[in-house]
Amino acid sequence: MNTFSIRIFIFNILVKQPSSITVYFIFLLDILERIIVRELTCLRYELVDEFRLNWIITIILNIIAGVIFIIGFYGFFYLYLQYSNDAFGEKLFANSDLWILYAAVLLQVVLHEYSHGIGYRLNGGQVKYGIKWLCPYCMEKSGLYYSTKSFILTLVLPLITGAIAGLLVVFLFPQFLYYVVICMLTNISGAAGDVMMLIFVIQKTKNGEFIKDELYGFSVHRMIALE
């Protein structure tokens, strides 16, 4: 609701009151508006730090993601075989069903980036999707400054949506357990960069700083008053 709408609202409430009282209320509202505008125009964002993502860091993250995936893959199915004699390998890698695995992994990657976009949009942002250094990404392009909590939510949202989607698929289609496990491992390992950024944000935002998404990564700002 903008200032003009507030004026109309107050006017409608006070329409049955003496006109002098209505004038006083609108006059007080004008004063309040000027105070708010003055305070806002006396504030600006000051750069505190930056997180820059380059091709070297991208390679390191991909290696970490691969290690996480391999450990998770063998760890899960090793434990699974302790309690089941199911020939999971034959079912998972059957030539006739490989397309299901490929499609599921691709869908998981899309869901991961789209979940970041949902986090941005929930805070009024506009998003752009693309591929850089052979890695898909989602970027906020409107230049908004996000609170620390909002940005952290955007970072972890793919893990939340991926887990919910995986559990839902297993509940409805138990025969797809193997594919869901692969997809969830892909989602978790693919979040290595998100976890690195999350750690950076937690370390750099101790006093209510704000985050701005950038093409190279993101920047951390604090709000200061102009002198």
N, C-alpha and C positions, 0 to 999 in steps of 0.2 A: 504494500500500500504506500503510494507516494504522498508527498505533502499536500498536494491538491486534493487527493482523495480523502485525506484526514480532515481537511477543512470542510469538505462537503458533508462528511459524516458528522462532524461536530455541529455544523449548521443545521442538519436535519434533526439532531437531537434537541437543539436549542430553539427550533423554529417557533415553538409555542411560548418561549420565554421572552421577556422584554428585550427590545432590540439593543438596548445599551449593554446588557449582559453578553449578548452575542458578539457585539463589537469588541468587548474586553477580551473574550476568549480568543477571537481571531487575532487580536493584537498580541496577546501572550504567545500564541502559536507562531507568529512571525518572529518574535524575539527568540523563541526556542530554535526555530529553523536557522536563524543567522548564527546562533552559537554553535550548532552542530556543523554547519558548513564551514565555519571558521576553524573549528577544531580539526576537521578532516583535511582541509587544505593546508594545515600546518604540520601534517605528517607525511613522511615518505619512507620508502623501503631502502635500506642500506645493505649492500652485499656483505655477507659474512664468510661464506666459503662456497666451493663448487665441487661437484662430483663429475669428473670427466671420464667418459667411456670411450676408449680407443680400441684399435684392432688388437693390440697386445693383451689388454685386459679381457677382450672378447675371447681370444684363444684360451687364455687361462680359465675363464669361466666355462668354456666348452669342455675343457679337460676335466675340470671339477665335476661338471654335470655328467660326463661319461663315467667317471669313477663312481659317483653316487648311484647311477643307474645300474651298473654292473654289480655293485655290492648289494643293492636292493633286490635285483633280479635273482641272483644266486642264493641270497639269504632267505628270501621268501620261499622259493621253491624247494630249498633244502629242508626248511622247517615243514613245508607242506607234505613232503614225501615221508616225513617221520610218522605222519598220521593217516596217510592215504597211499594206496597202491595204484592210483590213477596214472595212466600214461599221459601226463600233461604235455610232454614234448611232442608226442605224435599228434595230439589234438591242436596244440598251439601253432605248430609249424607245418601242418598239413597243407599241401599245395592248393587244395581246393578252398581253403579258408584263409589263405594269406591275405587276400584282398580285404577281408574283414579287419585284419590287424592293421594294415596300412591305412584304411579309411578311418579306423578308430583313433589311431595316433594323430593323423592329420586333423581330425575333428577336435581332439584334445588341445592341439597347438592353437587352433582357431579360438576355442573356448577360453584358453589362457589369456590371449591378447584381448579378446572381447571383454573379458572380466575387468581388465585394467580400464578399458573404455567406459564400462559401467560406473566404475569408481569415479572417474573424471566427470562424467555426465551428472552423477548424483550431486555434484558440487557446482553445477552450472557451466562446466567446461565444454569445449569442443575438441574432438579427437581426430587424429590422423593415423592411419595404419600403413605400414610399409615393411621393407626388408633392407637391412643394412649389414654389411659384412656377413652375408648369408644367414642372418638371424632376423626373424620377424620382430617387429616392435610396435608399440602403441604410444603415441605422443600427444600431449595436450597442446593445442595450437593457438588458443585464445589469449595466452599470456596472463592467466589468472594466478594469483598468489594463494596457495593452499595452506591451511593450518597443518600443524604437524600430525594431528590425529587423522585428518582427512587424507593426507598423503600416505600415511602408514596403512590406512584401510585400503587405499587403492593398490598398494604394493602386495598386501596379503590376500586380497579378494580372490585371485585365481586359485590359491590353495583351498580356500573355503568352497568356492563353487565347484572345483574339481572333485573334492571329497564328497560333496553332496550328490553331484551327478553320478559319481562312481558307485556310491552306496545305493542310489536309486536304481541304477541299471542292474546291479547284482540282485537286488530284492525282486525286481520284476522278471529278470532273465538270468537265473543262476548259472545257466550253461555258458554264459559269457564271462565267467569269473576271470579266466586267464587273460582275456583281452582288457578287462577293466584294470587288472593289476599292472599290465604293461603301460596302459594309459596313465594311471596314477603315478607310476614311477617316472614316466616321461614328464608329467606335470611337476612333480617334486624336483627332479633333477634340473628341469628347465627354469625353476625358480631360484637357481643359484645366484643369478644376478640380482634378483629382487631381494634376496636375503643380504647380499653385500650392501645394497643401497639402504636397506632397513637398518643395518648396523651403523652405517654412516649417519643416517638421519638421527638415530637415537643419541649418538655421540655429539652431534653438532647442534641439537635443538634442546637445550636445557632451560631456556628462558622464553618459551613461547614464540620461537622464530617461525617464519613462513617459508614455504617451498614453492619454487617456480620451475616447471618443467622446461627443459631446454633440448635443442637438437643433439648436443653433445652429452647430455645426462640431465642434471638439474642443479639449481643454485639455491643456496640458503640465504635468507634475508631476515633482518630485524626491522621493526618499525620504530622510527625515531622522529622526534619533533623538530621542526625547523626553527632556527633561532631568528 
